[in-house]
Amino acid sequence: MTATLLATLSATALLALAGGLHCAAMCGGLAATFTFAIPDTQRRGARLWYWQGLLGIGRVLTYSLLGALAGALGASLLATLGGGSHLHWPAVLSGALMVLLSAHLLGLSAPMRALERVGAKVWRRLSPPTRPLLPLDHPLKALALGAVWGFLPCGLLYSALLLAAATGSAPGGALAMTVFGLVTLAPVASTGVFAGQTRRLRQKPVKHLAAAMSLGVAMLFFWQGLAAPHTAMPDLPGMEHHHH
């Protein structure tokens, strides 16, 4: 495993950690809804974690597929955007998305609100075919529903896909998005297990914390993406520069 891939995986994990509160707040409503689609006898204790875990694994599988596609397109994307520039465009664009996410959490971002509206429309189109999967009384149903869930548009997801594209290979992109999905699995599943608590994640102190974390990660990405090629940089979570 190359140093570049390891650095990209670290950046993806950091992105997911910083956005974990956002993931829980944004997807918590769906996770809670799916909880009430689970048979009542299964809706408690370890069994509820099991079903939420299956939903999460289905979502991660979709993320891995999207990551493979992004990684396969990554080499041509970097060649097109790089064009002799020493900028690391995936890091720069990811940083820009994280700034938008931070502003959105503070109630200042129209672009991210527009993305959420697009996501709601996409989900309305995706959800009717999923009705035969309800109730969630079979593991394959939960995996399939989670897989559909993974296609829901999200700014954080798009940022992670940019990092997956930076790997320049389908296996690398799939691995990066698998890491991203696994890190977000626990916070999202928790909101499903503790259904009805999602509103607490939308309270100002939590949103401000998530905004600060998102902004911090954005600054790290900008630093990695904009640093001059001659600048000596330690291998902090991020990506190596393609200036050789």
C-alpha positions as CSV (number, residue, x, y, z in Angstrom):
1,M,0.0,0.0,0.0
2,T,1.6,3.3,-1.1
3,A,2.1,6.3,1.1
4,T,-0.2,8.3,-1.1
5,L,-3.0,5.8,-0.6
6,L,-2.4,5.6,3.2
7,A,-2.5,9.4,3.4
8,T,-5.8,9.5,1.4
9,L,-7.3,6.9,3.6
10,S,-6.3,8.9,6.7
11,A,-7.9,12.0,5.2
12,T,-11.1,10.2,4.4
13,A,-11.3,8.8,7.9
14,L,-10.7,12.3,9.3
15,L,-13.4,13.7,7.0
16,A,-15.8,11.1,8.3
17,L,-14.9,11.8,11.9
18,A,-15.4,15.5,11.5
19,G,-18.6,15.1,9.7
20,G,-20.0,12.4,12.0
21,L,-22.3,14.7,13.9
22,H,-23.6,16.1,10.6
23,C,-24.2,12.5,9.3
24,A,-26.1,11.6,12.5
25,A,-28.2,14.8,12.2
26,M,-28.9,14.5,8.4
27,C,-29.5,10.7,8.2
28,G,-30.7,10.2,11.7
29,G,-34.3,10.8,10.7
30,L,-34.1,8.0,8.1
31,A,-32.4,5.7,10.5
32,A,-35.1,6.3,13.1
33,T,-37.8,5.7,10.4
34,F,-36.2,2.4,9.5
35,T,-36.2,1.5,13.2
36,F,-40.0,1.5,13.2
37,A,-40.0,-0.7,10.1
38,I,-38.3,-3.4,12.1
39,P,-40.7,-5.9,13.8
40,D,-41.4,-4.9,17.4
41,T,-39.9,-8.1,18.8
42,Q,-36.6,-7.2,17.1
43,R,-36.7,-3.5,18.1
44,R,-34.7,-3.6,21.3
45,G,-31.2,-4.3,22.6
46,A,-28.6,-6.1,20.5
47,R,-31.2,-7.1,17.9
48,L,-31.9,-3.5,17.1
49,W,-28.1,-2.8,16.7
50,Y,-28.0,-5.8,14.4
51,W,-30.6,-4.5,12.1
52,Q,-29.2,-1.0,12.1
53,G,-25.8,-2.5,11.4
54,L,-27.2,-4.4,8.3
55,L,-28.7,-1.1,7.0
56,G,-25.3,0.5,7.5
57,I,-23.4,-2.2,5.8
58,G,-25.7,-1.9,2.8
59,R,-24.9,1.8,2.7
60,V,-21.2,1.1,2.9
61,L,-21.4,-1.3,0.0
62,T,-22.9,1.5,-2.1
63,Y,-20.3,3.9,-1.0
64,S,-17.6,1.3,-2.0
65,L,-19.2,1.0,-5.5
66,L,-19.3,4.8,-5.9
67,G,-15.7,5.0,-4.7
68,A,-14.6,2.4,-7.2
69,L,-16.2,4.5,-10.0
70,A,-14.6,7.7,-8.6
71,G,-11.2,6.0,-8.4
72,A,-11.4,4.7,-11.9
73,L,-12.1,8.2,-13.2
74,G,-9.6,9.8,-10.9
75,A,-6.5,9.5,-13.1
76,S,-8.2,11.4,-16.0
77,L,-9.8,13.9,-13.5
78,L,-6.4,14.7,-12.0
79,A,-4.8,15.1,-15.5
80,T,-7.6,17.4,-16.6
81,L,-7.7,19.6,-13.5
82,G,-4.0,19.4,-12.7
83,G,-2.8,20.6,-16.1
84,G,0.7,21.4,-14.9
85,S,-0.6,23.1,-11.7
86,H,0.9,22.1,-8.4
87,L,-2.5,22.4,-6.8
88,H,-3.9,19.1,-5.4
89,W,-7.4,19.7,-6.7
90,P,-9.3,16.9,-4.8
91,A,-8.0,18.3,-1.5
92,V,-8.9,21.9,-2.5
93,L,-12.4,21.0,-3.7
94,S,-13.0,18.9,-0.6
95,G,-11.9,21.9,1.5
96,A,-14.4,24.1,-0.3
97,L,-17.2,21.6,0.4
98,M,-16.3,21.4,4.0
99,V,-16.4,25.3,4.3
100,L,-19.9,25.1,2.7
101,L,-20.9,22.4,5.2
102,S,-19.6,24.5,8.1
103,A,-21.5,27.5,6.9
104,H,-24.6,25.4,6.4
105,L,-24.4,24.2,10.0
106,L,-24.4,27.8,11.1
107,G,-27.4,28.6,8.9
108,L,-25.5,30.6,6.4
109,S,-25.3,28.3,3.3
110,A,-27.9,28.4,0.6
111,P,-25.9,26.0,-1.7
112,M,-25.9,23.2,0.9
113,R,-29.6,23.8,1.6
114,A,-30.2,23.4,-2.2
115,L,-28.3,20.2,-2.1
116,E,-30.5,18.9,0.7
117,R,-33.6,19.8,-1.3
118,V,-32.1,17.8,-4.2
119,G,-31.4,14.9,-1.9
120,A,-35.1,15.0,-0.7
121,K,-36.3,14.9,-4.3
122,V,-34.0,12.0,-5.1
123,W,-35.1,10.1,-2.1
124,R,-38.7,10.6,-3.0
125,R,-37.9,8.9,-6.4
126,L,-35.9,6.2,-4.8
127,S,-38.2,5.3,-2.0
128,P,-41.2,3.9,-3.9
129,P,-39.3,0.9,-5.3
130,T,-38.1,0.2,-1.7
131,R,-41.7,-0.4,-0.4
132,P,-41.5,-4.2,-1.0
133,L,-38.5,-4.2,1.3
134,L,-40.7,-3.2,4.2
135,P,-41.2,-4.3,6.9
136,L,-37.5,-5.2,7.6
137,D,-38.1,-8.8,8.5
138,H,-35.2,-10.4,6.5
139,P,-31.5,-9.5,6.6
140,L,-31.4,-9.2,2.8
141,K,-34.1,-6.6,2.9
142,A,-32.1,-4.5,5.3
143,L,-29.0,-4.8,3.2
144,A,-30.9,-3.8,0.0
145,L,-32.6,-0.9,1.7
146,G,-29.3,0.3,3.1
147,A,-27.7,0.0,-0.4
148,V,-30.4,2.3,-1.8
149,W,-29.9,4.7,1.1
150,G,-26.3,5.0,0.0
151,F,-27.3,6.9,-3.1
152,L,-28.8,9.7,-1.2
153,P,-27.0,13.0,-2.2
154,C,-24.9,14.6,0.6
155,G,-22.2,17.2,0.5
156,L,-20.0,15.2,2.8
157,L,-20.3,12.2,0.6
158,Y,-19.3,14.2,-2.5
159,S,-16.2,15.5,-0.6
160,A,-15.2,11.9,0.3
161,L,-15.7,10.9,-3.4
162,L,-13.3,13.6,-4.4
163,L,-10.7,12.0,-2.1
164,A,-11.5,8.6,-3.5
165,A,-10.9,10.0,-7.0
166,A,-7.5,11.1,-5.8
167,T,-6.4,7.5,-5.4
168,G,-6.5,7.1,-9.2
169,S,-7.6,3.5,-9.1
170,A,-10.9,1.6,-8.7
171,P,-9.6,-0.6,-5.8
172,G,-8.1,2.5,-4.0
173,G,-11.3,4.5,-4.4
174,A,-13.4,1.6,-3.2
175,L,-11.2,1.2,-0.1
176,A,-11.3,4.9,0.6
177,M,-15.1,5.0,0.6
178,T,-15.3,1.8,2.6
179,V,-13.3,3.6,5.3
180,F,-15.5,6.6,5.1
181,G,-18.7,4.5,5.4
182,L,-17.4,2.4,8.3
183,V,-16.4,5.5,10.3
184,T,-19.9,7.0,9.7
185,L,-21.7,3.7,10.5
186,A,-21.7,4.0,14.3
187,P,-23.0,7.6,14.6
188,V,-25.8,7.0,12.1
189,A,-26.8,3.6,13.6
190,S,-26.8,5.2,17.0
191,T,-29.5,7.7,16.0
192,G,-31.6,4.8,14.7
193,V,-31.2,2.8,17.9
194,F,-32.0,5.9,20.0
195,A,-34.9,6.9,17.8
196,G,-36.4,10.3,18.7
197,Q,-33.1,11.7,19.9
198,T,-32.1,13.2,16.5
199,R,-33.5,16.6,17.4
200,R,-30.7,17.0,20.0
201,L,-28.2,16.8,17.2
202,R,-29.8,19.9,15.7
203,Q,-29.4,22.0,18.8
204,K,-27.0,25.0,18.5
205,P,-24.1,23.7,20.7
206,V,-23.9,20.5,18.8
207,K,-24.2,22.2,15.4
208,H,-21.5,24.7,16.4
209,L,-19.2,21.9,17.4
210,A,-19.8,20.1,14.1
211,A,-19.2,23.4,12.2
212,A,-15.9,24.0,14.0
213,M,-14.7,20.5,13.3
214,S,-15.8,20.8,9.6
215,L,-13.9,24.2,9.3
216,G,-10.8,22.7,10.9
217,V,-10.8,19.8,8.4
218,A,-11.4,22.4,5.5
219,M,-8.3,24.3,6.6
220,L,-6.2,21.1,6.7
221,F,-7.4,20.2,3.2
222,F,-6.6,23.7,1.9
223,W,-3.1,23.5,3.5
224,Q,-2.5,20.2,1.8
225,G,-3.9,21.2,-1.6
226,L,-2.4,24.7,-1.8
227,A,1.1,24.2,-0.3
228,A,3.9,25.0,-2.7
229,P,5.8,22.0,-4.1
230,H,9.0,23.0,-2.4
231,T,7.3,23.2,1.0
232,A,8.3,20.4,3.3
233,M,5.2,18.9,4.8
234,P,4.9,16.1,7.3
235,D,2.6,13.2,6.4
236,L,-0.4,14.5,8.3
237,P,-3.7,13.0,7.3
238,G,-4.1,14.2,3.7
239,M,-2.6,13.5,0.3
240,E,0.8,13.7,-1.2
241,H,1.3,16.3,-3.9
242,H,1.6,15.1,-7.5
243,H,4.4,17.4,-8.6
244,H,7.1,14.9,-9.6
